[in-house]
Structure formats: C-alpha cells, structure tokens
Amino acid sequence: MLLNFFKHGSNALLALGILAIPLWALLGGPHLSPLWIVVGALLFYLSEYSWHRFAFHAPPAPWGWMRRLQHRLHYDHHAEPNRLDLLFLPFWFLGPNLVITAALVYAILGVAAVAPVMLGVMLAIFHYEWVHYVAHIPYQPRTRFGRWMKQYHLRHHFISEKLWFGVSNPSLDLVYRTWREPKGVEKSATVRKLYS
C-alpha cells in the first residue's frame, strides 16, 4: 500500500521536500514559524477546493492541447477512478505550481516566510494525496473519521460530480453549499463521463 503511494505522481518528491526543509532549518537555515506553516497548509486547503471545482471541472477548452490536459488532470480520473496513474497530481503540474506559490509568498510575505509557508503547503498536499489515495484503493480506514472521509469523496465519484469537491476536508463544501446528504441526491448520469 505504501509502496504504491510513493510509486505514482509526485509523492516521493513531496516527501523529500517535507524532510529537506526542516533539515535545512536544523543546519542553520530558515526559522520555521509554526504560524507560517499553518498559513501554508490553509492556503493549500483553500486552493484544493478551488482547483477541483473551478479548474478541474471546467467545461472542455476550445483547444485540443488544453482538453488533453483536462483529461489527464481530472476528466479521465472520473472515467476510471481506480486507476492509480490518474489519481495523483503529476510532477509537471505540481512542480510549476509550487514554484509559482513560492514566488508569490516571497513577493507578498518576504523571504522569511517562504520556507515555513512552503512546508505547510507541501504537508497539506501530502495529506490531500494520502486521503485521495485511501479513498480510491480497496482499503478500509481504521478510524471512524477515516471511513467517513473515504465515503465522502466517493460520493463525488459515484453519486454526483457537482457536489462534494473537498477531498481532504469538507469545510469549503459547507461554505459554498456543495455539501448534501447523499440520500437526497439523485445519481448524476455524467458522474463518470464529465461533459458528455
């Protein structure tokens, strides 16, 4: 189970980054303010919902190259939700997003915030990838909350693609009113084939 998690996507590189930043701090590098780490994690959790709902579920683009990106980043994951090679964020998407995020943090908050904010961002992405992975593999989480989160995400794949966008947490689904009790939701005909 753990081997498959690190074999796909950018998870091994994320883990290296998560280990490298504190090691750098221990060796005399930047101060890792807990507040900035939390800010970084919250930043990702806000962007997780937004990317999922507004970018990954956007209507097909008019350009072929962009439609291919949409299929690789999300449409194909809905068509084949158990394919691990379609589950994780690919490095060619995640790497540039991390660089842009670091540059924005530097421009807005200054150099001292970059390492702790990016550590928070990477920890949150790692958490997101793990929760997403557990939701899509034949594994029953041990905790009640873990089982609930798995079911919560699977509703998005097997009941309605128009609801339940929070993968790692449901908080923004509550804010944006994309949370429903599953019993009251009619199964979508396009849940497996977006925009068909």
LOLUMGU-375667 format. One record per residue: residue number from 1; x, y, z of N, C-alpha, C in turn; chain. Coordinates in nm, 3 decimals, decimal comma. Last residue first. Layout:
# residues N
NUM X Y Z X Y Z X Y Z A
...
***
This chain:
# residues 196
196 -2,030 1,496 -2,105 -2,064 1,415 -2,223 -2,211 1,431 -2,256 A
195 -1,892 1,615 -1,885 -1,929 1,691 -2,004 -1,956 1,605 -2,127 A
194 -1,742 1,326 -1,754 -1,767 1,469 -1,742 -1,792 1,533 -1,879 A
193 -1,844 1,039 -1,674 -1,802 1,098 -1,800 -1,837 1,245 -1,800 A
192 -1,936 0,973 -1,425 -1,816 0,904 -1,473 -1,763 0,964 -1,602 A
191 -2,157 1,140 -1,395 -2,059 1,134 -1,287 -1,928 1,067 -1,331 A
190 -2,374 1,181 -1,557 -2,242 1,217 -1,613 -2,130 1,210 -1,506 A
189 -2,605 1,130 -1,427 -2,576 1,045 -1,543 -2,435 1,070 -1,598 A
188 -2,612 1,130 -1,073 -2,586 1,201 -1,197 -2,553 1,103 -1,309 A
187 -2,866 1,035 -0,852 -2,740 0,998 -0,916 -2,728 1,068 -1,052 A
186 -3,002 1,281 -0,636 -3,024 1,188 -0,747 -2,890 1,160 -0,816 A
185 -2,984 1,306 -0,290 -2,923 1,346 -0,418 -2,948 1,238 -0,523 A
184 -3,055 1,233 -0,034 -3,142 1,326 -0,105 -3,091 1,369 -0,241 A
183 -2,852 1,072 0,061 -2,983 1,011 0,037 -3,076 1,102 -0,044 A
182 -2,631 1,239 0,111 -2,635 1,158 -0,012 -2,772 1,099 -0,042 A
181 -2,672 1,573 0,194 -2,690 1,437 0,245 -2,704 1,348 0,121 A
180 -2,423 1,791 0,050 -2,562 1,743 0,065 -2,558 1,608 0,136 A
179 -2,229 2,067 -0,031 -2,243 1,951 0,056 -2,390 1,917 0,065 A
178 -2,193 2,305 -0,144 -2,181 2,189 -0,233 -2,178 2,061 -0,151 A
177 -2,185 2,558 -0,020 -2,311 2,484 -0,033 -2,306 2,373 -0,138 A
176 -1,954 2,680 0,050 -2,005 2,704 -0,085 -2,131 2,625 -0,119 A
175 -1,920 2,584 0,317 -1,920 2,728 0,288 -1,988 2,756 0,154 A
174 -1,918 2,305 0,278 -2,019 2,367 0,364 -2,032 2,516 0,333 A
173 -1,697 2,281 0,118 -1,826 2,234 0,066 -1,940 2,293 0,149 A
172 -1,500 2,364 0,290 -1,544 2,458 0,187 -1,669 2,410 0,114 A
171 -1,484 2,129 0,464 -1,518 2,263 0,514 -1,567 2,358 0,405 A
170 -1,417 1,861 0,427 -1,543 1,909 0,370 -1,575 2,056 0,400 A
169 -1,092 1,754 0,313 -1,181 1,802 0,419 -1,305 1,864 0,356 A
168 -0,978 1,640 0,092 -0,913 1,618 0,221 -0,995 1,669 0,339 A
167 -1,170 1,710 -0,103 -1,113 1,575 -0,099 -1,055 1,546 0,039 A
166 -1,453 1,884 -0,175 -1,345 1,875 -0,079 -1,294 1,732 -0,070 A
165 -1,677 1,854 -0,338 -1,547 1,881 -0,400 -1,429 1,871 -0,304 A
164 -1,964 1,777 -0,330 -1,858 1,713 -0,251 -1,718 1,730 -0,314 A
163 -2,115 1,791 -0,663 -2,114 1,809 -0,517 -1,987 1,747 -0,457 A
162 -2,116 1,712 -0,920 -2,148 1,853 -0,895 -2,147 1,888 -0,746 A
161 -2,094 1,447 -0,955 -1,972 1,524 -0,974 -1,993 1,673 -0,948 A
160 -2,261 1,217 -0,754 -2,271 1,341 -0,831 -2,139 1,416 -0,835 A
159 -2,192 0,936 -0,707 -2,329 0,989 -0,697 -2,343 1,115 -0,781 A
158 -1,927 0,867 -0,747 -2,029 0,767 -0,778 -2,173 0,814 -0,760 A
157 -1,755 1,076 -0,683 -1,726 0,992 -0,799 -1,840 0,900 -0,840 A
156 -1,857 1,193 -0,457 -1,826 1,280 -0,570 -1,805 1,198 -0,698 A
155 -1,859 0,974 -0,285 -1,988 1,031 -0,330 -1,967 1,116 -0,455 A
154 -1,593 0,945 -0,222 -1,650 0,853 -0,322 -1,789 0,897 -0,368 A
153 -1,559 1,134 -0,019 -1,501 1,158 -0,151 -1,564 1,068 -0,257 A
152 -1,710 1,008 0,187 -1,738 1,146 0,146 -1,684 1,171 0,005 A
151 -1,583 0,766 0,227 -1,717 0,767 0,170 -1,753 0,905 0,116 A
150 -1,346 0,872 0,340 -1,341 0,789 0,219 -1,478 0,790 0,151 A
149 -1,445 1,002 0,567 -1,380 1,080 0,461 -1,372 1,001 0,330 A
148 -1,538 0,777 0,713 -1,632 0,880 0,668 -1,572 0,962 0,555 A
147 -1,300 0,645 0,766 -1,402 0,576 0,684 -1,502 0,678 0,629 A
146 -1,180 0,843 0,927 -1,117 0,799 0,802 -1,216 0,731 0,709 A
145 -1,359 0,847 1,145 -1,343 0,966 1,062 -1,280 0,930 0,927 A
144 -1,315 0,589 1,248 -1,449 0,626 1,201 -1,441 0,747 1,107 A
143 -1,008 0,432 1,142 -1,086 0,523 1,226 -1,222 0,553 1,164 A
142 -0,902 0,265 0,947 -0,925 0,211 1,082 -1,013 0,301 1,168 A
141 -1,022 0,231 0,607 -0,953 0,304 0,714 -0,994 0,254 0,853 A
140 -0,991 -0,032 0,397 -1,088 0,023 0,492 -1,011 0,098 0,602 A
139 -0,911 -0,042 0,058 -0,860 -0,040 0,196 -0,965 0,027 0,284 A
138 -0,873 -0,041 -0,242 -0,954 -0,132 -0,160 -0,894 -0,147 -0,019 A
137 -0,850 0,315 -0,312 -0,794 0,179 -0,311 -0,882 0,090 -0,223 A
136 -0,951 0,572 -0,291 -0,963 0,501 -0,419 -0,903 0,361 -0,421 A
135 -0,901 0,680 -0,042 -1,040 0,678 -0,090 -1,057 0,588 -0,212 A
134 -0,625 0,675 -0,030 -0,700 0,581 0,054 -0,845 0,570 0,007 A
133 -0,574 0,892 -0,210 -0,528 0,756 -0,238 -0,610 0,654 -0,160 A
132 -0,680 1,108 -0,068 -0,733 1,075 -0,201 -0,697 0,931 -0,238 A
131 -0,516 1,106 0,155 -0,661 1,089 0,173 -0,724 1,046 0,040 A
130 -0,266 1,156 0,024 -0,289 1,034 0,102 -0,437 1,006 0,119 A
129 -0,303 1,406 -0,096 -0,273 1,291 -0,181 -0,299 1,159 -0,106 A
128 -0,349 1,564 0,138 -0,451 1,552 0,033 -0,428 1,427 -0,051 A
127 -0,096 1,536 0,261 -0,218 1,489 0,329 -0,330 1,467 0,228 A
126 0,057 1,665 0,067 0,086 1,526 0,101 -0,036 1,463 0,170 A
125 -0,052 1,920 0,085 -0,065 1,845 -0,041 -0,042 1,696 -0,015 A
124 0,026 1,983 0,348 -0,116 1,975 0,315 -0,139 1,899 0,184 A
123 0,305 1,985 0,319 0,242 1,892 0,415 0,094 1,873 0,381 A
122 0,330 2,195 0,133 0,367 2,058 0,094 0,310 1,954 0,190 A
121 0,238 2,415 0,287 0,173 2,380 0,160 0,203 2,235 0,124 A
120 0,428 2,411 0,496 0,284 2,392 0,523 0,207 2,351 0,399 A
119 0,658 2,465 0,346 0,649 2,340 0,422 0,503 2,309 0,453 A
118 0,591 2,719 0,254 0,600 2,610 0,157 0,601 2,474 0,227 A
117 0,603 2,858 0,497 0,477 2,853 0,422 0,480 2,736 0,324 A
116 0,877 2,824 0,569 0,769 2,768 0,651 0,636 2,759 0,577 A
115 1,011 2,945 0,334 1,034 2,806 0,377 0,921 2,752 0,464 A
114 0,895 3,218 0,321 0,892 3,121 0,211 0,907 2,977 0,260 A
113 0,922 3,410 0,517 0,801 3,328 0,518 0,805 3,213 0,418 A
112 1,153 3,550 0,466 1,147 3,471 0,589 1,026 3,378 0,593 A
111 1,104 3,697 0,229 1,187 3,578 0,224 1,173 3,490 0,348 A
110 0,757 3,808 0,198 0,901 3,823 0,222 0,973 3,690 0,232 A
109 0,492 3,813 0,123 0,524 3,799 0,266 0,673 3,814 0,298 A
108 0,485 3,863 -0,157 0,384 3,920 -0,068 0,429 3,922 0,079 A
107 0,707 3,742 -0,279 0,669 3,878 -0,319 0,574 3,943 -0,217 A
106 0,709 3,487 -0,153 0,824 3,577 -0,143 0,784 3,722 -0,172 A
105 0,461 3,392 -0,243 0,486 3,406 -0,098 0,603 3,503 -0,077 A
104 0,515 3,384 -0,519 0,410 3,473 -0,466 0,428 3,497 -0,316 A
103 0,716 3,187 -0,524 0,744 3,322 -0,574 0,641 3,423 -0,521 A
102 0,574 2,966 -0,425 0,690 3,018 -0,351 0,723 3,161 -0,394 A
101 0,386 2,938 -0,634 0,341 2,967 -0,498 0,455 3,026 -0,416 A
100 0,558 2,874 -0,847 0,477 2,997 -0,854 0,429 3,036 -0,714 A
99 0,656 2,627 -0,749 0,749 2,738 -0,777 0,672 2,871 -0,780 A
98 0,420 2,476 -0,735 0,498 2,503 -0,613 0,593 2,620 -0,633 A
97 0,350 2,473 -1,006 0,260 2,536 -0,909 0,331 2,566 -0,777 A
96 0,563 2,326 -1,121 0,547 2,469 -1,152 0,454 2,541 -1,054 A
95 0,503 2,069 -0,981 0,630 2,142 -0,972 0,616 2,290 -1,004 A
94 0,241 1,983 -1,061 0,270 2,022 -0,923 0,396 2,108 -0,912 A
93 0,264 1,924 -1,336 0,163 2,018 -1,288 0,202 2,072 -1,150 A
92 0,471 1,747 -1,356 0,472 1,859 -1,450 0,364 1,961 -1,416 A
91 0,398 1,550 -1,169 0,503 1,647 -1,134 0,499 1,768 -1,227 A
90 0,040 1,504 -1,129 0,168 1,476 -1,196 0,270 1,586 -1,164 A
89 -0,145 1,402 -0,852 -0,103 1,518 -0,931 0,030 1,487 -0,998 A
88 -0,297 1,074 -0,885 -0,212 1,173 -0,821 -0,180 1,290 -0,914 A
87 -0,462 0,912 -1,056 -0,507 0,956 -0,923 -0,429 1,076 -0,870 A
86 -0,382 0,783 -1,276 -0,463 0,903 -1,297 -0,503 0,969 -1,165 A
85 -0,252 0,561 -1,187 -0,173 0,655 -1,266 -0,250 0,783 -1,298 A
84 -0,455 0,413 -1,061 -0,362 0,490 -0,980 -0,281 0,592 -1,061 A
83 -0,784 0,385 -1,134 -0,652 0,382 -1,198 -0,555 0,473 -1,123 A
82 -1,035 0,420 -1,030 -0,945 0,329 -0,958 -0,808 0,315 -1,024 A
81 -1,190 0,587 -1,195 -1,147 0,635 -1,063 -1,050 0,543 -0,988 A
80 -1,219 0,662 -1,491 -1,157 0,542 -1,434 -1,101 0,575 -1,295 A
79 -1,355 0,903 -1,522 -1,392 0,789 -1,607 -1,339 0,658 -1,549 A
78 -1,223 1,067 -1,342 -1,365 1,037 -1,320 -1,408 0,915 -1,401 A
77 -0,976 1,072 -1,462 -0,985 1,018 -1,325 -1,131 0,987 -1,292 A
76 -1,029 1,207 -1,695 -1,002 1,063 -1,703 -1,007 0,996 -1,566 A
75 -1,061 1,471 -1,589 -1,171 1,404 -1,659 -1,151 1,252 -1,661 A
74 -0,803 1,552 -1,471 -0,921 1,515 -1,394 -1,029 1,436 -1,468 A
73 -0,557 1,564 -1,609 -0,564 1,616 -1,473 -0,690 1,573 -1,398 A
72 -0,614 1,450 -1,859 -0,512 1,390 -1,773 -0,526 1,436 -1,628 A
71 -0,821 1,624 -1,951 -0,844 1,479 -1,938 -0,742 1,417 -1,844 A
70 -0,690 1,868 -1,949 -0,808 1,849 -1,866 -0,837 1,701 -1,845 A
69 -0,492 1,817 -2,143 -0,454 1,846 -2,004 -0,572 1,823 -1,909 A
68 -0,658 1,790 -2,367 -0,576 1,677 -2,324 -0,528 1,696 -2,180 A
67 -0,759 2,050 -2,379 -0,852 1,940 -2,348 -0,774 1,816 -2,304 A
66 -0,527 2,181 -2,455 -0,584 2,210 -2,324 -0,684 2,102 -2,283 A
65 -0,489 2,083 -2,712 -0,384 2,060 -2,612 -0,438 2,083 -2,471 A
64 -0,730 2,177 -2,842 -0,702 2,034 -2,822 -0,599 2,007 -2,714 A
63 -0,926 2,442 -2,719 -0,801 2,398 -2,780 -0,773 2,253 -2,745 A
62 -1,153 2,508 -2,573 -1,164 2,505 -2,720 -1,039 2,451 -2,790 A
61 -1,207 2,289 -2,288 -1,145 2,406 -2,352 -1,159 2,396 -2,503 A
60 -1,497 2,173 -2,124 -1,384 2,146 -2,214 -1,336 2,273 -2,284 A
59 -1,564 2,341 -1,808 -1,606 2,285 -1,937 -1,485 2,264 -2,028 A
58 -1,394 2,241 -1,504 -1,430 2,342 -1,604 -1,477 2,274 -1,732 A
57 -1,303 2,084 -1,304 -1,438 2,057 -1,353 -1,486 2,163 -1,452 A
56 -1,056 2,193 -1,250 -1,062 2,054 -1,294 -1,199 2,015 -1,347 A
55 -1,141 2,462 -1,181 -1,047 2,434 -1,290 -1,062 2,292 -1,341 A
54 -1,343 2,458 -0,981 -1,349 2,557 -1,089 -1,252 2,531 -1,205 A
53 -1,301 2,232 -0,805 -1,434 2,271 -0,854 -1,428 2,356 -0,980 A
52 -1,019 2,206 -0,774 -1,105 2,092 -0,805 -1,235 2,137 -0,868 A
51 -0,929 2,466 -0,714 -0,878 2,395 -0,831 -0,973 2,284 -0,872 A
50 -1,084 2,509 -0,476 -1,098 2,595 -0,594 -1,049 2,527 -0,720 A
49 -0,994 2,310 -0,299 -1,135 2,316 -0,337 -1,151 2,395 -0,468 A
48 -0,718 2,383 -0,289 -0,762 2,247 -0,325 -0,906 2,249 -0,376 A
47 -0,700 2,641 -0,188 -0,679 2,621 -0,332 -0,724 2,483 -0,378 A
46 -0,751 2,592 0,083 -0,837 2,683 0,006 -0,822 2,658 -0,144 A
45 -0,540 2,421 0,139 -0,676 2,371 0,154 -0,777 2,462 0,083 A
44 -0,317 2,593 0,095 -0,343 2,480 0,006 -0,487 2,434 0,018 A
43 -0,356 2,777 0,304 -0,350 2,823 0,166 -0,380 2,709 0,069 A
42 -0,328 2,610 0,523 -0,460 2,669 0,494 -0,467 2,721 0,352 A
41 -0,051 2,560 0,503 -0,149 2,449 0,492 -0,286 2,504 0,458 A
40 0,051 2,822 0,540 0,076 2,747 0,416 -0,023 2,634 0,396 A
39 -0,036 2,875 0,801 -0,082 2,960 0,690 -0,064 2,887 0,557 A
38 0,116 2,682 0,936 -0,031 2,671 0,935 -0,090 2,755 0,821 A
37 0,367 2,795 0,891 0,340 2,658 0,844 0,189 2,637 0,834 A
36 0,342 3,039 1,023 0,356 3,039 0,877 0,331 2,901 0,818 A
35 0,327 2,940 1,289 0,218 3,019 1,232 0,223 3,018 1,080 A
34 0,577 2,819 1,331 0,456 2,736 1,324 0,337 2,810 1,263 A
33 0,856 2,914 1,144 0,750 2,964 1,231 0,626 2,874 1,218 A
32 1,149 2,814 1,110 1,020 2,758 1,066 0,911 2,797 1,166 A
31 1,419 3,002 0,990 1,335 2,972 1,107 1,199 2,924 1,055 A
30 1,653 2,858 0,750 1,546 2,949 0,792 1,476 2,904 0,920 A
29 1,953 2,695 0,862 1,873 2,762 0,758 1,762 2,847 0,819 A
28 2,095 2,538 1,034 2,120 2,682 1,035 2,044 2,759 0,930 A
27 2,012 2,279 1,023 2,152 2,305 0,988 2,182 2,455 0,977 A
26 1,742 2,294 1,066 1,827 2,241 1,173 1,975 2,271 1,150 A
25 1,660 2,382 0,812 1,643 2,470 0,929 1,732 2,425 1,045 A
24 1,719 2,153 0,663 1,786 2,279 0,630 1,777 2,375 0,749 A
23 1,532 1,984 0,782 1,675 1,954 0,792 1,758 2,079 0,765 A
22 1,288 2,104 0,703 1,328 2,104 0,845 1,477 2,072 0,866 A
21 1,327 2,062 0,413 1,310 2,196 0,471 1,343 2,197 0,622 A
20 1,347 1,781 0,369 1,461 1,870 0,341 1,447 2,006 0,411 A
19 1,099 1,662 0,420 1,214 1,629 0,505 1,328 1,730 0,490 A
18 0,946 1,777 0,220 0,898 1,786 0,358 1,010 1,753 0,457 A
17 1,091 1,697 -0,006 1,080 1,838 0,028 1,039 1,859 0,173 A
16 1,042 1,420 0,007 1,179 1,471 0,015 1,180 1,619 0,053 A
15 0,764 1,418 -0,029 0,821 1,367 0,096 0,964 1,417 0,115 A
14 0,752 1,513 -0,292 0,690 1,590 -0,183 0,751 1,548 -0,050 A
13 0,875 1,300 -0,422 0,939 1,432 -0,424 0,882 1,522 -0,316 A
12 0,685 1,102 -0,375 0,821 1,084 -0,323 0,894 1,218 -0,319 A
11 0,459 1,211 -0,511 0,458 1,190 -0,367 0,597 1,172 -0,307 A
10 0,386 1,267 -0,767 0,496 1,344 -0,711 0,516 1,318 -0,563 A
9 0,290 0,959 -0,922 0,279 1,102 -0,901 0,405 1,162 -0,841 A
8 0,373 0,649 -0,756 0,299 0,729 -0,853 0,305 0,878 -0,820 A
7 0,511 0,533 -0,549 0,547 0,495 -0,685 0,483 0,587 -0,790 A
6 0,404 0,590 -0,305 0,525 0,662 -0,343 0,567 0,635 -0,487 A
5 0,182 0,420 -0,307 0,163 0,562 -0,284 0,285 0,641 -0,332 A
4 0,294 0,168 -0,334 0,216 0,223 -0,445 0,195 0,373 -0,430 A
3 0,408 0,148 -0,076 0,494 0,148 -0,194 0,421 0,207 -0,314 A
2 0,184 0,132 0,089 0,272 0,249 0,098 0,361 0,261 -0,024 A
1 0,083 -0,120 0,000 0,000 0,000 0,000 0,087 0,126 0,000 A
***
